[in-house]
Amino acid sequence: MDKSRSNYSSSDKKCFVKVVAIGDSGVGKTSLIQMFEHLKFTESFKPTIGADFSNKEITVNGRIVTL
């Protein structure tokens, strides 16, 4: 695609990054993600069975990145 004809600059395009937390049971994966996403810490969580998903938008170098 010719960038000169595009209606979007590179800073307008959305950027998506997938982050996967893998580890043994009870090591703090959910606590780490909750702390990053909500800036809160809870000492006890119910065990996550299977998978858990969440999203957070951050700004990096003036560009919105969805994690």
C-alpha positions in Angstrom: 0.0 0.0 0.0 1.3 3.5 -0.9 1.6 5.3 2.4 1.2 8.7 0.7 -2.4 7.7 -0.2 -3.3 6.2 3.2 -5.7 8.1 5.4 -3.9 6.8 8.5 -0.4 7.7 9.7 1.6 5.0 11.5 0.7 6.7 14.9 -3.0 6.3 14.2 -2.9 2.5 13.7 -3.7 0.4 16.8 -1.0 -1.8 18.2 -1.9 -5.0 19.9 0.5 -7.0 22.0 -0.4 -10.4 23.5 1.2 -11.3 26.9 1.1 -14.8 28.3 1.8 -15.6 31.9 2.8 -19.2 32.4 3.9 -20.8 35.6 3.2 -23.3 38.4 0.0 -23.0 40.5 0.1 -20.5 43.3 3.2 -18.5 42.1 1.3 -15.2 41.6 0.5 -15.0 37.9 -3.0 -13.6 38.6 -1.7 -11.3 41.3 0.9 -9.9 39.0 -1.6 -9.2 36.2 -4.2 -7.7 38.6 -1.5 -5.4 40.0 -0.5 -4.2 36.6 -4.1 -3.8 35.3 -5.8 -2.3 38.4 -3.0 -1.2 40.7 -4.4 -3.3 43.5 -3.1 -6.3 45.3 -5.3 -9.0 46.8 -3.6 -11.6 49.0 -5.9 -14.5 48.1 -7.4 -15.5 44.8 -9.4 -18.5 43.9 -7.3 -20.8 41.6 -7.7 -19.9 37.9 -8.8 -23.0 36.1 -7.9 -23.1 32.4 -7.3 -19.5 31.2 -8.2 -16.0 32.2 -8.2 -13.0 29.9 -8.0 -9.2 30.4 -7.1 -6.1 28.5 -5.3 -2.9 29.3 -4.4 0.1 27.1 -1.2 1.9 27.7 0.6 4.7 25.9 4.1 4.0 24.6 5.9 6.8 22.7 2.6 8.7 22.2 1.0 5.6 20.7 -1.8 3.6 22.3 -0.9 -0.1 22.8 -3.5 -2.7 23.8 -2.1 -5.5 25.9 
